[in-house]
């Protein structure tokens, strides 16, 4: 079965360990790019990886109500999570030398991106073993292309706004956003 014409797929796994009263460590690792296409786009034909690490501070529940069973677990509830995010990937671009060229010439470009993000989210338990987590974050980041820092001005070519672990607010800003929906299983 041929791959669908979708952007490069990313697979991420994570681990969370409670280390104290309503505090846990969170780490994630991912693989970027399960297959290649001969189509050109900012996210097609990328191969690489990503790593994130942070500390999750679970906020105390309201004293006005009794927490439900899905919020009684030490990993459940609203949280703040400062995290370091790092992703590196190589993008293969296909440029046709003339209009009907049957074999395009590939060009490979390496990118590295890092950010410090503060996320806010909520994690709930579905039953006794399954978790559902929704979060969004805002932070500051930088990116390198072939080892050179990409600029933050409108005349700075090469900045990739989507970095697989976060997204930049365009070429003119070092500000980044992040978000996600996660499902988990508690061991």
Secondary structure, 3 states (H helix, E strand, C coil): CCCCCCCCCEEEEEEEEEEECCEEEEEEEEEECCCCCCCCCCCCCEEEEEEEEEEEEECCCCCCCCCCHHHCCCCCEEEEEEEEEEEEEEEEEEECCCCCCCCCEEEEEEEEEEEEEEEEEEEEEECCCEEEEEEEEEEEEEEEECCEECCCCCCCCCCCCECCCCEECCCCCCEEEEEEEEEEECC
